[in-house]
Amino acid sequence: EHGLDLGKLLGASEYKERYREDMIRWGEEQRTKDPGCFCRFVVQDVAQPVWIVSDARRKSDLDWFRNHFPEAVHTVRVSASDGTRRQRGWIFTPGNACCTP
């Protein structure tokens, strides 16, 4: 839709960082229009009996799954200290991935 290289966006790269703010803004615009837009996309045409959604950062995403699959949703939160995250190469950038709405 925007002419970006999906392969480069899927990994950690300068390319991804160049477009990160725009991607976050676009994603929030889509969620404002339709809070379940990305959740529905993930589950369309899925036939597997077990799904693992490995990155649900927003409470609204978790709420969507709980509302649409109330008997099936089980959540596990995996967290690491900032020190551990830094050892893995993480660098805090204000505004990036700070999502809870």
Buried (B, 14 or more C-beta within 10 A) or exposed (E): EEEBEEEEEEEEEEBBEEBBEEEBEEBEEEBEEEBBEBBEEBBEEEEEEEEEEEEBEBEBBBBBBEEEEEEEBEEEEEEEEEEEEEEEEBEEEEEEEEBEE
